[in-house]
Amino acid sequence: MSIALLYERSETDEMGIKLTAQKLGVDLTFIPFRKIAFSIFNNNFLAKTKGKVFTQIIEDTKVVLNRAQSKNRRLQAGYLFELLGKKTVNSSSIEFICYSKLRTLLHLWKEGIPIPKTVFIPCDSSNILKNGKILHNEIDIADLFQDTLLLDEGIVIKPDSGTHGKGILLSNNREELLFNIRETKPSIINPIGIVAQEYIKKWFFDLRIIVYKEKGKPPICHPVALARAGLKDFRTNTYLGNAVFAAKLPSNIIDLSIKSGKALSKDQEAWLFALDGMINIQENKLVDDYQLKLELEKALTVFESLRKIKTEKYKQSDFSLWNDKLEKSFQDYMVTKPYQKVKNIIDESIEKNKDAIVFHESNSCPEFWEHTRLIAGINVAIPLIKGAKSLI
């Protein structure tokens, strides 16, 4: 019986999992999910690409590391392989929860974990009636949002299953709110209705926290988070041009993160999450924004050189050489004075405001090789593989 790595494309995370498995002495088989035709008929099952049959490989697989990049394909893959009698990390029940921001929040809220004040309205901004007329719902939706959320504090509208900051819109007045509601249309990243949240004044950073569990062992929260930081946009995702820093977690946030993992895992025996959290700092800032901006710009200048390395094409042909170069560039970045200054501001801000943490999202298939591993100091491939081994 073996562990299989299921993926769509072999990106740096997948290549990192392969490299880590080799170092751990674990044999992986590989399932290029999006290229395989799965056939079911009578009592038979067949899986093959145009050039290779995967039926026996799948039959011999005990546990699947489900690393399909698309949320929809990941959910479909998990359900398919579990019906074939395989264990998956993460399970399809976990994928179902994490697919939706609202479902994630409901599970956290149910366990008393702090989340942003959230409103969900299962109604689209407009509907086309049978007679062809358009029924506009924007005003009613805006009124309902404002009944619960304070517009002068900011209202954030976000797609229920979006990612990388896509479609996340901030409203600071009634006109912006109505416009943003109109912009929210049914799509693959927002299948139904509209989700809105209070704007959390997180200052300039948010946190990505890794929690994981092996079968038969208690869950663990890695004590260092990945802080994504910048002042260019209220969204701090690194895809929007922000830098990354290590952030030390106080014990109460570690405990809440473990509790969050338990709330989302639905009693599964092995799992891994990347939790997204924000510190509601509001006006409780350590330095003024002008001073912070100067330090951030210096750090971003250094960080820009890392972006160029990350896009170098030879990483596919010589991953080991590219990875050595990437690791060296991150080591150089982390010893610079701008990095250290911003990191200290983040650490002190978290400690000072540690009781103001809120959790707002969970990623069941986090990207990790380039940022989380090198900044937060955790190679997510290790708990993933160990979790899979524990299920055999």
Backbone torsions as a table, in degrees:
resi	resn	phi	psi	omega
1	MET	NA	140.9	-173.4
2	SER	-130.3	171.4	171.8
3	ILE	-102.7	132.4	179.7
4	ALA	-112.7	139.0	172.8
5	LEU	-97.5	112.3	178.0
6	LEU	-96.0	130.0	-176.7
7	TYR	-151.7	167.5	175.6
8	GLU	-99.5	-48.8	178.2
9	ARG	-135.0	147.1	-179.4
10	SER	-84.9	88.2	177.4
11	GLU	-93.4	-174.9	-175.8
12	THR	-60.7	-36.4	178.8
13	ASP	-62.9	-44.5	-179.4
14	GLU	-67.7	-41.2	176.8
15	MET	-64.7	-35.0	176.8
16	GLY	-66.4	-38.2	176.6
17	ILE	-63.6	-43.3	178.5
18	LYS	-60.8	-45.9	-179.3
19	LEU	-63.6	-42.0	-180.0
20	THR	-65.5	-41.2	178.6
21	ALA	-60.9	-40.6	177.9
22	GLN	-60.9	-43.0	-178.5
23	LYS	-68.7	-30.3	179.3
24	LEU	-86.0	-4.6	-178.8
25	GLY	72.8	29.5	-179.1
26	VAL	-106.3	125.8	178.0
27	ASP	-83.8	122.7	176.5
28	LEU	-107.7	143.2	164.6
29	THR	-102.4	162.4	-171.0
30	PHE	-125.4	133.1	-179.2
31	ILE	-123.0	101.2	178.2
32	PRO	-77.5	83.3	-162.9
33	PHE	-53.4	-45.6	-172.4
34	ARG	-72.6	-10.7	-178.9
35	LYS	-97.4	-6.2	-172.0
36	ILE	-97.2	137.8	171.3
37	ALA	-94.9	122.6	179.3
38	PHE	-103.7	121.8	-177.1
39	SER	-116.9	133.1	176.2
40	ILE	-126.5	129.8	-179.4
41	PHE	-163.3	138.4	-175.3
42	ASN	50.0	-122.5	176.1
43	ASN	-107.3	21.3	-173.9
44	ASN	-107.4	152.9	175.6
45	PHE	-135.7	135.1	-179.5
46	LEU	-138.2	135.5	177.5
47	ALA	-134.0	122.3	-179.4
48	LYS	-158.4	152.5	168.2
49	THR	-96.7	-173.6	178.9
50	LYS	-68.9	-20.6	-175.6
51	GLY	-120.1	-4.5	-174.1
52	LYS	-151.8	142.3	176.3
53	VAL	-96.6	128.6	-177.3
54	PHE	-108.5	3.4	-175.1
55	THR	-57.4	-49.7	-178.1
56	GLN	-68.4	-37.0	177.7
57	ILE	-59.2	-44.1	179.7
58	ILE	-68.2	-40.0	178.4
59	GLU	-61.5	-34.5	-178.7
60	ASP	-82.7	-7.8	-178.1
61	THR	-82.4	135.8	177.4
62	LYS	-100.0	-44.4	-176.8
63	VAL	-130.7	139.4	179.3
64	VAL	-113.2	124.7	168.2
65	LEU	-83.7	106.0	-172.9
66	ASN	-86.2	97.3	-176.7
67	ARG	-116.6	29.6	173.2
68	ALA	-63.0	129.2	-175.0
69	GLN	-69.8	-38.6	179.3
70	SER	-72.5	130.1	179.2
71	LYS	-60.4	-40.1	-179.6
72	ASN	-66.1	-44.1	178.9
73	ARG	-67.3	-35.1	179.5
74	ARG	-65.6	-42.5	178.7
75	LEU	-64.3	-43.2	179.5
76	GLN	-65.7	-41.0	-179.4
77	ALA	-63.4	-46.5	-179.2
78	GLY	-59.6	-45.5	-178.6
79	TYR	-64.7	-42.3	-178.9
80	LEU	-61.4	-50.2	-175.2
81	PHE	-71.2	-31.4	176.4
82	GLU	-67.6	-36.0	175.5
83	LEU	-67.8	-22.7	175.1
84	LEU	-85.1	4.7	175.9
85	GLY	89.2	16.7	-179.0
86	LYS	-98.9	149.8	168.7
87	LYS	-83.2	147.2	178.2
88	THR	-130.0	146.9	174.1
89	VAL	-126.7	107.0	0.8
90	ASN	-85.9	165.5	-179.6
91	SER	-70.1	162.3	179.6
92	SER	-66.8	-28.9	177.1
93	SER	-66.6	-37.1	175.5
94	ILE	-68.8	-43.4	178.6
95	GLU	-59.6	-38.4	179.7
96	PHE	-62.0	-40.0	179.3
97	ILE	-69.8	-49.1	-174.4
98	CYS	-73.6	-19.1	176.0
99	TYR	-57.4	-33.0	-174.2
100	SER	-114.7	129.0	175.4
101	LYS	-62.1	-39.7	-179.0
102	LEU	-65.6	-45.0	179.1
103	ARG	-63.1	-39.6	176.0
104	THR	-58.2	-49.1	-178.4
105	LEU	-63.5	-38.0	179.3
106	LEU	-61.2	-42.4	179.5
107	HIS	-68.2	-38.0	177.4
108	LEU	-67.8	-46.0	179.8
109	TRP	-59.5	-40.7	-178.5
110	LYS	-59.9	-31.1	-178.9
111	GLU	-95.1	8.5	176.8
112	GLY	76.2	20.4	179.3
113	ILE	-83.9	135.5	-176.4
114	PRO	-64.8	128.2	178.2
115	ILE	-133.4	163.6	173.2
116	PRO	-66.5	148.0	173.8
117	LYS	-60.3	125.0	-169.3
118	THR	-128.7	140.6	175.6
119	VAL	-126.2	129.1	175.6
120	PHE	-117.4	127.1	176.6
121	ILE	-119.7	112.3	-176.9
122	PRO	-78.8	55.0	-177.5
123	CYS	-141.6	138.5	177.7
124	ASP	-82.3	159.4	-176.3
125	SER	-63.2	-26.1	176.7
126	SER	-153.6	154.2	178.3
127	ASN	-132.8	142.5	174.9
128	ILE	-92.8	121.1	-178.5
129	LEU	-79.9	168.9	-178.7
130	LYS	-60.1	-31.6	-179.8
131	ASN	-83.1	4.7	177.8
132	GLY	91.3	-9.8	179.0
133	LYS	-74.8	154.3	-179.8
134	ILE	-101.3	125.9	176.1
135	LEU	-95.9	115.9	-178.6
136	HIS	-91.2	128.3	-178.2
137	ASN	-112.6	3.3	-170.9
138	GLU	-58.9	-43.7	-175.4
139	ILE	-66.2	-45.0	178.9
140	ASP	-63.2	-41.0	178.9
141	ILE	-63.9	-44.6	179.0
142	ALA	-61.3	-41.3	179.2
143	ASP	-62.1	-42.2	180.0
144	LEU	-66.3	-39.2	175.7
145	PHE	-61.1	-45.8	-176.5
146	GLN	-71.5	-16.4	174.7
147	ASP	-67.0	-25.7	-175.8
148	THR	-114.7	-36.8	-175.0
149	LEU	-106.8	144.7	-178.3
150	LEU	-87.9	114.2	-177.1
151	LEU	-65.7	-36.4	-179.0
152	ASP	-70.5	-12.4	173.6
153	GLU	-94.0	-11.0	-179.5
154	GLY	102.2	133.8	175.6
155	ILE	-121.4	126.3	-179.0
156	VAL	-103.0	125.7	174.4
157	ILE	-105.6	133.5	-177.1
158	LYS	-141.8	148.3	175.1
159	PRO	-67.9	142.1	-173.2
160	ASP	-64.2	-33.9	-179.4
161	SER	-126.0	28.2	180.0
162	GLY	-74.2	174.3	-179.5
163	THR	-155.0	162.8	178.0
164	HIS	57.6	28.9	176.0
165	GLY	77.9	5.6	-177.9
166	LYS	-69.8	133.2	173.2
167	GLY	73.9	10.1	177.7
168	ILE	-89.3	120.2	-170.4
169	LEU	-125.2	135.2	179.7
170	LEU	-106.4	129.7	178.5
171	SER	-112.8	129.1	177.9
172	ASN	-114.0	-5.3	176.8
173	ASN	-151.7	171.9	-174.7
174	ARG	-62.0	-39.8	-179.5
175	GLU	-63.0	-44.8	178.0
176	GLU	-64.3	-38.9	-179.2
177	LEU	-62.4	-46.9	179.2
178	LEU	-63.2	-41.4	179.4
179	PHE	-62.8	-45.2	-177.8
180	ASN	-67.2	-34.3	175.7
181	ILE	-64.6	-42.3	178.5
182	ARG	-62.8	-33.9	-179.0
183	GLU	-71.2	-19.0	-176.9
184	THR	-87.4	99.8	-178.1
185	LYS	-114.6	154.8	178.5
186	PRO	-57.0	133.2	-178.8
187	SER	-158.6	179.0	-179.8
188	ILE	-65.6	-27.3	178.2
189	ILE	-94.8	-3.3	176.9
190	ASN	-148.8	75.4	-170.5
191	PRO	-62.1	-37.0	-175.9
192	ILE	-152.4	138.3	171.7
193	GLY	71.5	-168.2	-175.8
194	ILE	-136.8	133.4	176.7
195	VAL	-108.3	130.6	177.4
196	ALA	-130.6	148.5	-179.7
197	GLN	-136.8	157.0	169.6
198	GLU	-63.8	147.9	177.9
199	TYR	-81.3	117.7	178.4
200	ILE	-86.4	122.5	-178.6
201	LYS	-81.4	80.3	-174.9
202	LYS	-86.0	5.2	-178.1
203	TRP	70.3	-101.4	-173.2
204	PHE	-130.7	6.7	-176.2
205	PHE	-147.4	156.0	167.5
206	ASP	-131.0	179.3	-171.8
207	LEU	-125.2	140.1	168.5
208	ARG	-114.6	119.2	-171.5
209	ILE	-117.2	129.7	-178.3
210	ILE	-97.6	124.0	173.8
211	VAL	-126.9	144.8	-175.9
212	TYR	-155.9	165.7	-179.1
213	LYS	-150.3	139.4	168.2
214	GLU	-102.1	154.4	177.0
215	LYS	-59.4	132.1	177.2
216	GLY	81.9	1.5	179.9
217	LYS	-126.0	155.4	177.7
218	PRO	-71.3	154.0	178.1
219	PRO	-67.0	154.0	-177.2
220	ILE	-127.9	140.5	170.3
221	CYS	-111.2	124.5	176.6
222	HIS	-65.0	129.8	-170.8
223	PRO	-74.2	-5.6	177.6
224	VAL	-119.4	127.1	179.7
225	ALA	-97.9	163.1	170.5
226	LEU	-92.4	117.8	176.8
227	ALA	-97.7	124.9	177.9
228	ARG	-102.9	123.6	-166.0
229	ALA	-134.5	144.4	175.7
230	GLY	172.2	159.4	-179.9
231	LEU	-114.6	3.7	-176.9
232	LYS	-71.4	-29.0	-171.5
233	ASP	-151.5	151.6	178.1
234	PHE	-68.7	-18.7	174.2
235	ARG	-87.6	130.2	-173.9
236	THR	-103.0	10.8	-180.0
237	ASN	-57.5	140.2	-177.7
238	THR	-67.1	-20.9	176.8
239	TYR	-66.5	-13.9	-179.0
240	LEU	-100.1	14.4	174.0
241	GLY	95.0	18.9	-179.3
242	ASN	-95.1	162.1	-179.3
243	ALA	-98.7	171.3	-178.0
244	VAL	-125.5	147.5	-177.7
245	PHE	-143.2	153.9	173.7
246	ALA	-79.5	143.5	-178.3
247	ALA	-135.7	119.5	178.9
248	LYS	-73.6	133.4	-176.7
249	LEU	-99.2	128.9	172.6
250	PRO	-66.7	161.6	-174.3
251	SER	-63.2	-33.8	-178.4
252	ASN	-68.6	-33.8	177.7
253	ILE	-72.8	-36.3	174.8
254	ILE	-60.4	-45.2	-179.9
255	ASP	-63.6	-42.5	179.0
256	LEU	-66.2	-35.0	179.0
257	SER	-66.3	-42.4	176.7
258	ILE	-63.3	-41.9	177.6
259	LYS	-62.1	-37.6	177.8
260	SER	-64.9	-43.1	178.1
261	GLY	-59.6	-42.6	177.6
262	LYS	-63.5	-39.0	-178.5
263	ALA	-65.6	-33.1	-176.3
264	LEU	-90.8	-17.5	-171.6
265	SER	-83.1	-14.9	179.4
266	LYS	51.9	44.5	176.1
267	ASP	63.7	20.5	173.8
268	GLN	-67.7	152.8	-172.2
269	GLU	-81.9	-27.6	179.0
270	ALA	-143.1	135.7	-176.8
271	TRP	-161.7	167.4	176.0
272	LEU	-151.4	133.1	178.0
273	PHE	-130.2	150.1	164.2
274	ALA	-111.0	105.9	-177.8
275	LEU	-86.2	137.4	174.8
276	ASP	-102.4	123.4	-178.8
277	GLY	-129.6	158.1	177.9
278	MET	-132.5	144.2	173.4
279	ILE	-97.5	120.2	-177.9
280	ASN	-79.5	74.8	-173.3
281	ILE	-71.6	-32.7	-177.1
282	GLN	54.7	-119.6	-178.2
283	GLU	-99.0	8.7	-176.3
284	ASN	-86.3	61.4	-174.4
285	LYS	-94.8	149.6	-178.5
286	LEU	-83.4	-33.4	179.1
287	VAL	-134.9	163.7	178.2
288	ASP	-76.7	158.8	-174.6
289	ASP	-62.9	-32.3	-179.5
290	TYR	-65.3	-46.8	178.6
291	GLN	-62.7	-42.5	178.9
292	LEU	-62.4	-42.7	-179.0
293	LYS	-59.3	-40.7	178.7
294	LEU	-61.0	-44.9	-179.5
295	GLU	-68.8	-39.6	178.6
296	LEU	-63.8	-40.5	179.7
297	GLU	-63.5	-38.3	176.7
298	LYS	-64.1	-44.0	179.6
299	ALA	-65.2	-40.1	-179.8
300	LEU	-66.1	-32.1	177.3
301	THR	-62.8	-43.2	177.2
302	VAL	-68.4	-41.5	-177.2
303	PHE	-64.9	-25.9	-178.5
304	GLU	-61.2	-33.0	179.0
305	SER	-65.9	-28.4	177.9
306	LEU	-69.5	-34.8	-179.5
307	ARG	-60.8	-38.5	-178.9
308	LYS	-65.2	-40.3	178.4
309	ILE	-65.4	-39.6	-177.5
310	LYS	-62.6	-24.6	-177.0
311	THR	-97.8	-0.2	-178.5
312	GLU	-63.4	132.2	-170.8
313	LYS	-71.4	-26.5	-174.3
314	TYR	-72.5	-2.3	178.1
315	LYS	-62.4	-25.1	177.1
316	GLN	-76.1	-38.5	-175.8
317	SER	-84.3	-30.1	179.0
318	ASP	-140.1	73.8	-173.8
319	PHE	-61.8	-40.4	-177.0
320	SER	-62.4	-45.5	178.5
321	LEU	-63.9	-45.0	178.8
322	TRP	-61.7	-41.3	-178.1
323	ASN	-65.1	-39.2	177.1
324	ASP	-61.3	-41.7	179.5
325	LYS	-66.3	-40.0	178.5
326	LEU	-64.4	-45.3	-179.9
327	GLU	-60.9	-41.6	179.1
328	LYS	-63.8	-40.9	-178.7
329	SER	-66.1	-36.7	177.9
330	PHE	-70.3	-38.5	176.9
331	GLN	-60.6	-41.8	178.4
332	ASP	-65.5	-39.7	179.7
333	TYR	-63.4	-41.1	-172.6
334	MET	-75.7	-11.6	177.7
335	VAL	-100.7	1.3	179.2
336	THR	-73.8	152.4	179.7
337	LYS	-62.8	-43.5	178.4
338	PRO	-58.8	-41.7	178.0
339	TYR	-60.9	-48.1	-176.7
340	GLN	-64.1	-37.8	179.9
341	LYS	-66.0	-46.1	179.9
342	VAL	-67.1	-40.9	178.7
343	LYS	-59.1	-43.0	179.6
344	ASN	-63.3	-38.7	177.0
345	ILE	-62.9	-42.1	179.4
346	ILE	-64.8	-48.7	-178.7
347	ASP	-59.6	-45.7	-179.0
348	GLU	-67.7	-35.5	178.9
349	SER	-66.5	-40.9	178.8
350	ILE	-64.6	-47.1	-179.2
351	GLU	-61.5	-42.3	-177.6
352	LYS	-69.0	-30.4	-175.6
353	ASN	-119.0	30.8	-171.6
354	LYS	-63.3	-22.3	179.1
355	ASP	-87.0	1.4	-178.4
356	ALA	-105.4	21.8	179.7
357	ILE	-74.0	139.3	168.9
358	VAL	-131.8	144.6	178.0
359	PHE	-106.1	135.0	-173.7
360	HIS	-128.8	-7.7	-178.5
361	GLU	-164.1	160.3	174.3
362	SER	-140.3	133.5	178.9
363	ASN	-106.4	122.0	-177.8
364	SER	-88.5	-8.9	179.1
365	CYS	-139.7	67.3	-171.3
366	PRO	-73.6	145.2	168.0
367	GLU	-73.4	138.1	-171.3
368	PHE	-144.6	-26.7	-166.8
369	TRP	-65.2	-37.6	-171.9
370	GLU	-90.6	-32.4	-176.5
371	HIS	-112.3	-59.9	-174.8
372	THR	-59.4	-43.9	-178.0
373	ARG	-64.3	-43.8	-171.4
374	LEU	-87.9	-24.8	179.7
375	ILE	-98.5	-52.3	-178.8
376	ALA	-80.6	-16.8	174.1
377	GLY	81.8	27.2	175.1
378	ILE	-130.3	121.9	173.9
379	ASN	-84.8	101.3	-174.6
380	VAL	-59.1	-24.2	178.6
381	ALA	-59.7	-31.2	-177.9
382	ILE	-67.3	-55.4	176.9
383	PRO	-64.4	-28.3	175.8
384	LEU	-62.9	-49.8	-178.0
385	ILE	-68.2	-42.0	178.8
386	LYS	-65.2	-37.4	176.4
387	GLY	-62.9	-41.5	178.1
388	ALA	-64.7	-44.0	179.1
389	LYS	-61.2	-35.5	-178.2
390	SER	-66.9	-19.2	-179.0
391	LEU	-87.5	-8.7	-179.0
392	ILE	-84.1	NA	NA
